[in-house]
Amino acid sequence: MNESGAGAAAPMSREGIDHALRDLRAEQEKISTALLDLEGHDGTRLLKGARLAGETWRRWEDARAEIAMVWRLYDAYQKVLDTAAELRDRHQRPGAAVLVELTGLLAGESVEVPDGEIPLERRTLLGASQKRITLAEAVSRMSGGYARAAEVIAAADTAWTALLVPLEDIEETWRETARLAQGLDGSRHPELDRLGRELSALGQAARTDPLSLVRDGQVDTGRLHRLREALEALRASLAEAVRLRDGYEQRLAEVTASIADVEEAETRAREARTTATLKIDSARLPEPPALGTGLRHRLAGLETLRRAGRWAELAARVAELDRATGAALEQARDNLRLSTGLLDRRGELRGRLDAYKAKAGRLGFAEDERLAELYGKARELLWTSPCDLRRATAALAEYQRAIKARESGTEPGR
């Protein structure tokens, strides 16, 4: 029996040998192409060129070892195929001995396993118990090593794809925000510094250890999104501070006018409350607060920040004052509506009373004593100050029902 272990398999026919060689050569081409593609993959180039750390470094070291093993095993595998092809080419009509030898190469344990690639279960205390495997076993081992390496490369490439472009955008946002902060007053901005430190740490992890940011097979971009939102909000506030600095007088005039609107609305609300209290009985209306005075004090306090050139803080104060002014204006208008609503209700009841009286006249009931009595009761309530809206509403309803009863001829006692 020769060194290839040919005796372990029955000799193949010449046609079987040729068919096997064609299939194996096609398989070899596919393996070679796959390995070259893996070597040229963007993820492989990134992993080779990056300064890796942590989990990514450990997994890439394992993947590199797998790739090296596959190439060494591929060389041994190719050597057997080349030997078999050369032997077949030298014997156009191979005899039994050549067929036995070719069968051993193609089907027997003909591939010498490279040093260091003998599985533990095939080793003994004195060394490896077997150093040769079949071509099929070689392909199986190469396939396993390739799959494990490709998984690491694909995972790293996917992680970098998801992380690096957003990261660069966020870093540019940070630089723009830093330029805005520097242009305002030149002082350090604590929140910007904090976000910068967090971004630096995240950038280091994304560039050197992207696989540490993968959770359950998905790239965790949550920290990137939160950083982007925080920086965009900060950039917007600093941009507003720049706009405030460049157009401070106009902005101040706008805020002053808004506060004047609040004061005017509060004055009208107080006047309407006074009128409603006098003209409507039991009008339990709250005393409108004088929020405009407090807003004026806050407006005056802005000047100190302006003189100190603290534009970022000033912009925040102006924004707060804007919100407070808007809320105060809405509250003053609500108070005005409460007071005018009672007076409007009285006016509505008066109008309805006149309309019902006109209807009674059209129906020929102008001289009806009962209707005249009910009308007089309702009118007295509605034109007496303060007006009892509850009683006036009940009197008007009674007058309306009496007219309907007269009209339909269903009045009790008739």
Secondary structure, DSSP 4 states (H G I P E B T S, - for coil): --TT-GGGSPPPPHHHHHHHHHHHHHHHHHHHHHHHHHHH-HHHHHHHHS---HHHHHHHHHHHHHHHHHHHHHHHHHHHHHHHHHHHHH-SS--HHHHHHHHHHHHSS-EEPPTT-S-GGGEETTEES--EE-HHHHHHHHHHHHHHHHHHHHHHHHHHHHHHHHHHHHHHHHHHHHHHHHHHTS---HHHHHHHHHHHHHHHHHHH-GGGGEETTEE--HHHHHHHHHHHHHHHHHHHHHHHHHTHHHHHHHHHHHHHHHHHHHHHHHHHHHHHHHHBTT---PPPP-HHHHHHHHHHHHHHHHHHT-HHHHHHHHHHHHHHHHHHHHHHHHHHHHHHHHHHHHHHHHHHHHHHHHHHHHTT-TT-HHHHHHHHHHHHHHTSSSB-HHHHHHHHHHHHHHHHHHHHT--TT-
